[in-house]
């Protein structure tokens, strides 16, 4: 299995950051069961004030190839291009095998 973790910082110009975080959370978590190999998706939105990011994705895939398939899947690309990328100013990711 493979873990895929991302920390995002929202753009300063996002007026209602809590609503945007919830929108991203709902859209991404809804992908479970729709993309083969995506086993779990958890979007964390309530980090401590000392956190350097605004939200974090903690996802689990059946394999590295499943992660690679997810990254190109039209459902994921639509959310990434239409919602996430326009909303964030920075992104850090870390992938590893478990």
N, C-alpha and C positions, 0 to 999 in steps of 0.2 A: 504494500500500500504506500501511497505517496501523500504527504501533507503539502498544501499550497497555501501560504500565508501572505497576506498583503496588508500594509498599513497605508491609509490615505490621509492626506491633509486637504480639507475643503478650501476652495478659493474664498478669499476674504469677501468678495462681492456677493456671495450667497447670502441672501437676506434671512431666510428661515432655515438655519442649519439643522435644527432638530427634525423638521419635516423632510428635508433632503436626505438626511441619514436614514430615516424610516423608509423613504421611497427606495433608496438603494438596497437596504436590507430586505424589504419585501420582494423586490424584483429578483435579486440574486438567490435568496433562499427558496424561491419558487421554482428554481431550475432543477432541484433534486427530484428525481424520478422522470425527468424529461430529457436528460443527457446521459447516455450510457457511460457507466464508470464513475460518475459523480455520486459518491456515497453519502457525504455529509457536507452541509454548508451552514456556517454560523457567522453572522455579521454582528460584531460587537460594537455598540454605539455609545456606551456609557462609561468610558474610561475615566480615570482620575484626572484632575486638573494638571498634574505633572506629566501627563502623557504628551508626546510630541505629535501624535496623530489624532484625527477626529473619529476615525472608525477603522476597524480591523476585520479582515476576512480570514476565517479559519476553516479550510475545506480539506476534505479527504477524498482521494481518488483510488481506484482499484490498482492503477499502475501508472507509470510515467507516460505510456502511450495514451491512456485515458485522459490524463491532464492535457496532453498535446491536442487531442481531439476536441476537448472542451474549449480550449483557447481559440479554435477556429470554427466552432459550432455556430451556426447562424443565430440561435437563440441567445447565446452568450455575447456574440459580437454586437447584436442589436442593443443589448443593455450597456455593454462597455462603451460603444460609440455614441449611443443616444442619451445616456444618463450619467454614467460614471466619469468618463474622460472630460466631458464639458464641466463637471462639477469640482474636479480636484486640481490642486496645484502641484502636488507631489505624491509619489508612489514608491514604496519600498516593498520588495517581495523576497521571500525565502522559501525554497522548495527542498524537501528532504524525504528520504525513504524511512518508513517505520516498519 
